[in-house]
Amino acid sequence: MATIKDVAKKAGVSIGVVSKAFNGYPDISEKTKKRVFEVAKELDYSPNLVAKNLSSKKQKTVALIASGYFDSGIKDNNNSFQVFKGVYAAVEQNQYELAIYLIDSMKQKEKSYTQFCKERNIGGVVLVGIRMDDLYFKELIDANIPCVVLDAKPENDSGMIGVVSTDNIAASKEITEYLLKRNHQDLVIVAGKKETWVNTERLAGVKLALEESGIELSDVQILHANFSESEAYEQTKELLKTKKPAAFICFSDLMAIGVMNAVKEAGLTIPEDVSVTGFDGILLTEYTHPTITTIQQNFFEMGRQAALLLQNLMEGKACKKNVFVDYQLIERDSVKTSK
């Protein structure tokens, strides 16, 4: 296999000139570049991408760092996969390189995000599933590496940070209005983790819809099921021992599935006795019985927009640093209109 040294020798130039030719330095004449590329093609030489990136003044590698990927179940892994596909599509389109770092709490102790980025000369990072109180995230921000975060809102308002998400307030408001227009007044909210940004946003959207109908959020029961199917099931099962609400507003499809299982186990029918809505638009909602009315998020587009925004930040271009991706309310069979 030919090396950079072989190319330099045959082209009659130094190794440094070959390196500069491949890295697009302007102080190399077009004639010299052409000669280097012709020899490289003849010798079937291809530069090592990692080494090329390390020697280049312009960083062309971005990282996708995803936390909790291995903790999520098979039912919702497709969402993460769509995000990954979207990131890759944008990265490939603009001839960047992509490094993926899937982490859990144990792996973090072995190597921080910042260490991972420095080892690979990463120019910017797309972060998925990262908590804003994560010390490793704060370390990354302090390192002044451009970052785009999905579905979270960092406290730091640095010009190096972007956010891509669904408009969670608008989406949760719309699906709450959808239930209210169908005469469902006695509602139960099945919320996610209290400390997460998306949970706060979705709760704010529900609150807006309720207030416009003359209902106070404090009058509505909230179950905090941590985006967990099993927790939603257990809490709903306990609730149904003393109460039968008109409808459940679930902040994720997985929690909606847990609620539906508890409702059926209690001998009730969906939607005749109880209506249920979800949020996310996971594939499984098309195959449950009944199928679930939900907010469908465009995870592929979220990943693509995150990578495009990150590239703008890396290149110092003026850009909108908060991007909302379109969503869609999908009407299915889990909601009825009450008389």
One Martini backbone bead per residue (centre of mass of N, CA, C, O) as a GRO file, in nm:
protein
  339
    1MET     BB    1   0.095   0.037   0.024
    2ALA     BB    2   0.077   0.354  -0.020
    3THR     BB    3   0.244   0.650   0.071
    4ILE     BB    4   0.321   0.976   0.123
    5LYS     BB    5   0.620   0.927   0.058
    6ASP     BB    6   0.582   0.805  -0.227
    7VAL     BB    7   0.443   1.050  -0.353
    8ALA     BB    8   0.666   1.258  -0.301
    9LYS     BB    9   0.892   1.118  -0.457
   10LYS     BB   10   0.749   1.096  -0.742
   11ALA     BB   11   0.669   1.418  -0.747
   12GLY     BB   12   0.908   1.596  -0.623
   13VAL     BB   13   0.824   1.635  -0.314
   14SER     BB   14   0.717   1.702  -0.018
   15ILE     BB   15   0.523   1.593   0.235
   16GLY     BB   16   0.400   1.871   0.298
   17VAL     BB   17   0.285   1.923   0.013
   18VAL     BB   18   0.092   1.685   0.005
   19SER     BB   19  -0.071   1.765   0.252
   20LYS     BB   20  -0.160   2.045   0.143
   21ALA     BB   21  -0.310   1.944  -0.106
   22PHE     BB   22  -0.528   1.770   0.057
   23ASN     BB   23  -0.602   2.036   0.251
   24GLY     BB   24  -0.625   2.309   0.068
   25TYR     BB   25  -0.392   2.491   0.040
   26PRO     BB   26  -0.313   2.809  -0.112
   27ASP     BB   27   0.027   2.771  -0.132
   28ILE     BB   28  -0.051   2.584  -0.380
   29SER     BB   29  -0.020   2.505  -0.684
   30GLU     BB   30  -0.205   2.373  -0.937
   31LYS     BB   31   0.023   2.210  -1.062
   32THR     BB   32   0.109   2.058  -0.805
   33LYS     BB   33  -0.160   1.933  -0.733
   34LYS     BB   34  -0.196   1.775  -0.994
   35ARG     BB   35   0.056   1.601  -0.960
   36VAL     BB   36  -0.016   1.472  -0.689
   37PHE     BB   37  -0.290   1.342  -0.780
   38GLU     BB   38  -0.175   1.169  -1.008
   39VAL     BB   39   0.014   0.999  -0.831
   40ALA     BB   40  -0.193   0.898  -0.629
   41LYS     BB   41  -0.363   0.747  -0.839
   42GLU     BB   42  -0.138   0.563  -0.949
   43LEU     BB   43  -0.077   0.449  -0.638
   44ASP     BB   44  -0.338   0.430  -0.467
   45TYR     BB   45  -0.375   0.688  -0.282
   46SER     BB   46  -0.501   0.742   0.059
   47PRO     BB   47  -0.580   0.939   0.300
   48ASN     BB   48  -0.590   0.966   0.627
   49LEU     BB   49  -0.860   1.098   0.783
   50VAL     BB   50  -0.754   1.147   1.067
   51ALA     BB   51  -0.486   1.278   0.988
   52LYS     BB   52  -0.611   1.498   0.814
   53ASN     BB   53  -0.773   1.634   1.040
   54LEU     BB   54  -0.533   1.691   1.235
   55SER     BB   55  -0.379   1.878   1.004
   56SER     BB   56  -0.615   2.056   0.981
   57LYS     BB   57  -0.748   2.374   1.018
   58LYS     BB   58  -1.019   2.239   0.926
   59GLN     BB   59  -1.273   2.105   1.086
   60LYS     BB   60  -1.447   1.783   0.961
   61THR     BB   61  -1.551   1.672   1.245
   62VAL     BB   62  -1.830   1.513   1.385
   63ALA     BB   63  -2.036   1.450   1.671
   64LEU     BB   64  -2.229   1.178   1.812
   65ILE     BB   65  -2.387   1.204   2.130
   66ALA     BB   66  -2.536   0.928   2.314
   67SER     BB   67  -2.759   0.890   2.580
   68GLY     BB   68  -2.920   0.586   2.671
   69TYR     BB   69  -2.947   0.385   2.428
   70PHE     BB   70  -2.915   0.103   2.591
   71ASP     BB   71  -3.173   0.166   2.783
   72SER     BB   72  -3.350   0.144   2.559
   73GLY     BB   73  -3.596   0.009   2.393
   74ILE     BB   74  -3.715  -0.139   2.104
   75LYS     BB   75  -3.971   0.051   2.076
   76ASP     BB   76  -3.770   0.340   2.065
   77ASN     BB   77  -3.507   0.310   1.880
   78ASN     BB   78  -3.607   0.431   1.609
   79ASN     BB   79  -3.579   0.727   1.682
   80SER     BB   80  -3.269   0.729   1.706
   81PHE     BB   81  -3.214   0.625   1.421
   82GLN     BB   82  -3.340   0.870   1.274
   83VAL     BB   83  -3.144   1.075   1.387
   84PHE     BB   84  -2.888   0.948   1.274
   85LYS     BB   85  -2.970   0.968   0.976
   86GLY     BB   86  -2.996   1.278   0.968
   87VAL     BB   87  -2.707   1.344   1.043
   88TYR     BB   88  -2.568   1.188   0.814
   89ALA     BB   89  -2.696   1.331   0.571
   90ALA     BB   90  -2.570   1.615   0.635
   91VAL     BB   91  -2.272   1.537   0.654
   92GLU     BB   92  -2.241   1.410   0.370
   93GLN     BB   93  -2.338   1.651   0.199
   94ASN     BB   94  -2.073   1.834   0.333
   95GLN     BB   95  -1.812   1.655   0.379
   96TYR     BB   96  -1.815   1.521   0.647
   97GLU     BB   97  -1.735   1.371   0.947
   98LEU     BB   98  -1.839   1.083   1.157
   99ALA     BB   99  -1.871   1.048   1.513
  100ILE     BB  100  -1.962   0.787   1.744
  101TYR     BB  101  -2.103   0.817   2.092
  102LEU     BB  102  -2.207   0.565   2.298
  103ILE     BB  103  -2.350   0.605   2.623
  104ASP     BB  104  -2.288   0.556   2.969
  105SER     BB  105  -2.209   0.584   3.295
  106MET     BB  106  -1.951   0.404   3.273
  107LYS     BB  107  -1.818   0.530   3.017
  108GLN     BB  108  -1.781   0.817   3.131
  109LYS     BB  109  -1.556   0.736   3.340
  110GLU     BB  110  -1.348   0.668   3.107
  111LYS     BB  111  -1.485   0.899   2.900
  112SER     BB  112  -1.523   1.200   2.804
  113TYR     BB  113  -1.640   1.411   2.575
  114THR     BB  114  -1.384   1.586   2.550
  115GLN     BB  115  -1.182   1.358   2.508
  116PHE     BB  116  -1.308   1.243   2.253
  117CYS     BB  117  -1.276   1.509   2.084
  118LYS     BB  118  -0.965   1.553   2.109
  119GLU     BB  119  -0.869   1.279   1.986
  120ARG     BB  120  -1.043   1.366   1.696
  121ASN     BB  121  -1.077   1.664   1.626
  122ILE     BB  122  -1.343   1.791   1.702
  123GLY     BB  123  -1.565   2.056   1.590
  124GLY     BB  124  -1.849   1.913   1.677
  125VAL     BB  125  -2.178   1.861   1.855
  126VAL     BB  126  -2.426   1.612   1.889
  127LEU     BB  127  -2.687   1.595   2.137
  128VAL     BB  128  -2.835   1.297   2.292
  129GLY     BB  129  -2.986   1.255   2.599
  130ILE     BB  130  -2.893   1.507   2.763
  131ARG     BB  131  -2.825   1.639   3.059
  132MET     BB  132  -2.791   1.961   3.196
  133ASP     BB  133  -2.647   1.838   3.477
  134ASP     BB  134  -2.410   1.737   3.325
  135LEU     BB  135  -2.073   1.754   3.379
  136TYR     BB  136  -1.974   1.675   3.088
  137PHE     BB  137  -2.126   1.899   2.944
  138LYS     BB  138  -1.997   2.142   3.089
  139GLU     BB  139  -1.712   2.076   2.996
  140LEU     BB  140  -1.771   2.112   2.693
  141ILE     BB  141  -1.852   2.411   2.706
  142ASP     BB  142  -1.577   2.511   2.832
  143ALA     BB  143  -1.419   2.411   2.557
  144ASN     BB  144  -1.554   2.554   2.303
  145ILE     BB  145  -1.757   2.353   2.167
  146PRO     BB  146  -1.970   2.308   1.937
  147CYS     BB  147  -2.333   2.278   2.000
  148VAL     BB  148  -2.613   2.044   1.963
  149VAL     BB  149  -2.935   2.012   2.107
  150LEU     BB  150  -3.176   1.773   2.185
  151ASP     BB  151  -3.442   1.836   2.376
  152ALA     BB  152  -3.295   2.102   2.504
  153LYS     BB  153  -3.203   2.371   2.759
  154PRO     BB  154  -2.954   2.554   2.811
  155GLU     BB  155  -2.840   2.794   3.030
  156ASN     BB  156  -2.630   2.853   2.837
  157ASP     BB  157  -2.599   3.146   2.605
  158SER     BB  158  -2.411   3.059   2.398
  159GLY     BB  159  -2.289   3.092   2.066
  160MET     BB  160  -2.214   2.758   2.069
  161ILE     BB  161  -2.532   2.701   2.099
  162GLY     BB  162  -2.785   2.468   2.002
  163VAL     BB  163  -3.142   2.404   1.917
  164VAL     BB  164  -3.346   2.104   1.865
  165SER     BB  165  -3.708   2.082   1.808
  166THR     BB  166  -4.006   2.057   1.905
  167ASP     BB  167  -4.304   2.225   1.965
  168ASN     BB  168  -4.418   2.136   2.265
  169ILE     BB  169  -4.629   2.344   2.336
  170ALA     BB  170  -4.802   2.333   2.077
  171ALA     BB  171  -4.854   2.025   2.073
  172SER     BB  172  -4.988   1.991   2.359
  173LYS     BB  173  -5.209   2.196   2.307
  174GLU     BB  174  -5.344   2.057   2.064
  175ILE     BB  175  -5.415   1.780   2.202
  176THR     BB  176  -5.588   1.906   2.425
  177GLU     BB  177  -5.795   2.045   2.242
  178TYR     BB  178  -5.890   1.786   2.109
  179LEU     BB  179  -6.026   1.679   2.371
  180LEU     BB  180  -6.205   1.922   2.449
  181LYS     BB  181  -6.374   1.917   2.177
  182ARG     BB  182  -6.467   1.611   2.286
  183ASN     BB  183  -6.569   1.655   2.590
  184HIS     BB  184  -6.303   1.641   2.776
  185GLN     BB  185  -6.258   1.720   3.126
  186ASP     BB  186  -6.158   1.457   3.272
  187LEU     BB  187  -5.822   1.472   3.335
  188VAL     BB  188  -5.503   1.299   3.276
  189ILE     BB  189  -5.162   1.334   3.341
  190VAL     BB  190  -4.878   1.176   3.175
  191ALA     BB  191  -4.572   1.227   3.279
  192GLY     BB  192  -4.248   1.273   3.308
  193LYS     BB  193  -3.970   1.408   3.388
  194LYS     BB  194  -3.948   1.683   3.577
  195GLU     BB  195  -3.640   1.786   3.486
  196THR     BB  196  -3.728   1.806   3.200
  197TRP     BB  197  -3.782   2.009   2.933
  198VAL     BB  198  -4.013   1.863   2.778
  199ASN     BB  199  -4.201   1.840   3.018
  200THR     BB  200  -4.235   2.142   3.073
  201GLU     BB  201  -4.343   2.217   2.792
  202ARG     BB  202  -4.592   2.024   2.785
  203LEU     BB  203  -4.725   2.142   3.038
  204ALA     BB  204  -4.757   2.430   2.926
  205GLY     BB  205  -4.948   2.352   2.693
  206VAL     BB  206  -5.176   2.237   2.861
  207LYS     BB  207  -5.228   2.489   3.033
  208LEU     BB  208  -5.321   2.673   2.803
  209ALA     BB  209  -5.566   2.503   2.712
  210LEU     BB  210  -5.716   2.500   2.982
  211GLU     BB  211  -5.743   2.810   3.031
  212GLU     BB  212  -5.914   2.860   2.768
  213SER     BB  213  -6.143   2.659   2.923
  214GLY     BB  214  -6.141   2.721   3.246
  215ILE     BB  215  -5.887   2.548   3.347
  216GLU     BB  216  -5.694   2.429   3.599
  217LEU     BB  217  -5.410   2.258   3.655
  218SER     BB  218  -5.470   2.197   3.965
  219ASP     BB  219  -5.739   2.019   3.872
  220VAL     BB  220  -5.525   1.820   3.755
  221GLN     BB  221  -5.404   1.514   3.729
  222ILE     BB  222  -5.061   1.398   3.800
  223LEU     BB  223  -4.844   1.164   3.645
  224HIS     BB  224  -4.510   1.053   3.720
  225ALA     BB  225  -4.356   0.820   3.475
  226ASN     BB  226  -4.070   0.872   3.331
  227PHE     BB  227  -4.124   0.750   3.038
  228SER     BB  228  -4.266   0.480   3.147
  229GLU     BB  229  -4.451   0.207   3.092
  230SER     BB  230  -4.458   0.070   3.377
  231GLU     BB  231  -4.528   0.325   3.544
  232ALA     BB  232  -4.790   0.392   3.398
  233TYR     BB  233  -4.932   0.132   3.467
  234GLU     BB  234  -4.918   0.139   3.781
  235GLN     BB  235  -5.051   0.422   3.825
  236THR     BB  236  -5.316   0.361   3.673
  237LYS     BB  237  -5.406   0.117   3.833
  238GLU     BB  238  -5.437   0.277   4.099
  239LEU     BB  239  -5.632   0.501   4.003
  240LEU     BB  240  -5.875   0.301   3.902
  241LYS     BB  241  -5.977   0.228   4.196
  242THR     BB  242  -6.109   0.552   4.231
  243LYS     BB  243  -6.099   0.628   3.910
  244LYS     BB  244  -6.269   0.765   3.597
  245PRO     BB  245  -6.159   0.907   3.343
  246ALA     BB  246  -6.189   1.037   3.023
  247ALA     BB  247  -5.867   1.112   2.996
  248PHE     BB  248  -5.533   1.064   2.862
  249ILE     BB  249  -5.229   1.255   2.879
  250CYS     BB  250  -4.944   1.161   2.706
  251PHE     BB  251  -4.580   1.224   2.683
  252SER     BB  252  -4.588   0.924   2.559
  253ASP     BB  253  -4.631   0.628   2.396
  254LEU     BB  254  -4.534   0.433   2.613
  255MET     BB  255  -4.726   0.539   2.831
  256ALA     BB  256  -4.986   0.482   2.671
  257ILE     BB  257  -4.951   0.177   2.674
  258GLY     BB  258  -4.957   0.144   2.981
  259VAL     BB  259  -5.238   0.264   3.019
  260MET     BB  260  -5.397   0.068   2.835
  261ASN     BB  261  -5.334  -0.187   2.999
  262ALA     BB  262  -5.474  -0.090   3.261
  263VAL     BB  263  -5.754  -0.036   3.147
  264LYS     BB  264  -5.813  -0.323   3.046
  265GLU     BB  265  -5.765  -0.466   3.323
  266ALA     BB  266  -6.021  -0.296   3.447
  267GLY     BB  267  -6.255  -0.341   3.214
  268LEU     BB  268  -6.201  -0.131   2.999
  269THR     BB  269  -6.272   0.078   2.713
  270ILE     BB  270  -6.111   0.172   2.405
  271PRO     BB  271  -6.291   0.475   2.394
  272GLU     BB  272  -6.565   0.436   2.543
  273ASP     BB  273  -6.449   0.496   2.845
  274VAL     BB  274  -6.146   0.573   2.744
  275SER     BB  275  -5.911   0.810   2.657
  276VAL     BB  276  -5.599   0.818   2.448
  277THR     BB  277  -5.278   0.982   2.438
  278GLY     BB  278  -4.981   1.070   2.273
  279PHE     BB  279  -4.607   1.096   2.211
  280ASP     BB  280  -4.405   1.081   1.882
  281GLY     BB  281  -4.470   0.832   1.670
  282ILE     BB  282  -4.440   0.544   1.697
  283LEU     BB  283  -4.483   0.256   1.523
  284LEU     BB  284  -4.666   0.098   1.732
  285THR     BB  285  -4.928   0.288   1.715
  286GLU     BB  286  -5.035   0.131   1.447
  287TYR     BB  287  -5.075  -0.171   1.625
  288THR     BB  288  -5.258  -0.114   1.827
  289HIS     BB  289  -5.545  -0.181   2.063
  290PRO     BB  290  -5.595   0.072   1.971
  291THR     BB  291  -5.500   0.311   1.795
  292ILE     BB  292  -5.290   0.602   1.840
  293THR     BB  293  -5.325   0.914   1.936
  294THR     BB  294  -5.077   1.156   1.813
  295ILE     BB  295  -4.756   1.298   1.818
  296GLN     BB  296  -4.557   1.349   1.533
  297GLN     BB  297  -4.225   1.318   1.501
  298ASN     BB  298  -3.928   1.435   1.317
  299PHE     BB  299  -3.636   1.275   1.362
  300PHE     BB  300  -3.478   1.307   1.105
  301GLU     BB  301  -3.499   1.621   1.088
  302MET     BB  302  -3.366   1.677   1.357
  303GLY     BB  303  -3.090   1.560   1.279
  304ARG     BB  304  -3.040   1.733   1.027
  305GLN     BB  305  -3.067   2.016   1.160
  306ALA     BB  306  -2.843   1.976   1.368
  307ALA     BB  307  -2.608   1.941   1.164
  308LEU     BB  308  -2.647   2.212   1.013
  309LEU     BB  309  -2.618   2.398   1.256
  310LEU     BB  310  -2.338   2.305   1.340
  311GLN     BB  311  -2.189   2.390   1.081
  312ASN     BB  312  -2.249   2.692   1.117
  313LEU     BB  313  -2.100   2.722   1.388
  314MET     BB  314  -1.819   2.622   1.287
  315GLU     BB  315  -1.821   2.857   1.044
  316GLY     BB  316  -1.948   3.134   1.163
  317LYS     BB  317  -2.245   3.156   1.099
  318ALA     BB  318  -2.528   3.312   1.068
  319CYS     BB  319  -2.788   3.194   1.299
  320LYS     BB  320  -3.037   3.010   1.410
  321LYS     BB  321  -3.031   2.854   1.744
  322ASN     BB  322  -3.351   2.787   1.717
  323VAL     BB  323  -3.513   2.482   1.616
  324PHE     BB  324  -3.813   2.392   1.458
  325VAL     BB  325  -3.993   2.097   1.402
  326ASP     BB  326  -4.227   1.951   1.249
  327TYR     BB  327  -4.555   1.840   1.323
  328GLN     BB  328  -4.820   1.578   1.389
  329LEU     BB  329  -5.154   1.510   1.417
  330ILE     BB  330  -5.270   1.179   1.485
  331GLU     BB  331  -5.562   1.025   1.395
  332ARG     BB  332  -5.733   0.773   1.570
  333ASP     BB  333  -5.890   0.521   1.801
  334SER     BB  334  -5.840   0.646   2.119
  335VAL     BB  335  -6.074   0.860   2.047
  336LYS     BB  336  -6.367   1.018   2.157
  337THR     BB  337  -6.692   1.158   2.139
  338SER     BB  338  -6.867   1.323   2.363
  339LYS     BB  339  -7.201   1.413   2.481
   0.00000   0.00000   0.00000
